[in-house]
Amino acid sequence: MALDIRGPNDLTEVAINFYAAPAYETFGLSPQDYPRVWAETGMLSPHRMPDDSLCLYYPGDPPERRWTPDKGLLDLLYIVGDHLAFEALWRAGGGHWLGDEAPHGLNQKAA
């Protein structure tokens, strides 16, 4: 059996920024728990922030369901890789997101 595996053939540049005092909402999380991550900017996705950073996890989830600094940067990079794969499949596959999803448009009450 032959499989046609689709995905990026090149490395993807990723920028991860941590801010001591972020200019964006952290929804009750400490800034170190809610970095901004950019990759493949400008690509269509249902899970991007208004500044085109990746929406990687729901900040209202308990720590075991989101990234925290004690898990290390490699774990964050794995989440980014999964997210980019989900985006690529979403764009190629008719709008079905394969990863976990949470509601968007959070406010302080939801966090």
KAWORA-V458344 format. One record per run of one state. SS is the DSSP state (alpha for helix, beta for strand, coil for the rest). FROM is the first residue (numbers start at 0). TO is the last residue. If there is no record, write none. Layout:
BEGIN
SS | FROM | TO
SS | FROM | TO
END
This chain:
BEGIN
coil | 0 | 12
beta | 13 | 16
coil | 17 | 29
alpha | 30 | 32
coil | 33 | 34
beta | 35 | 38
coil | 39 | 46
beta | 47 | 47
coil | 48 | 52
beta | 53 | 53
coil | 54 | 61
alpha | 62 | 64
coil | 65 | 67
alpha | 68 | 70
coil | 71 | 71
alpha | 72 | 91
coil | 92 | 110
END
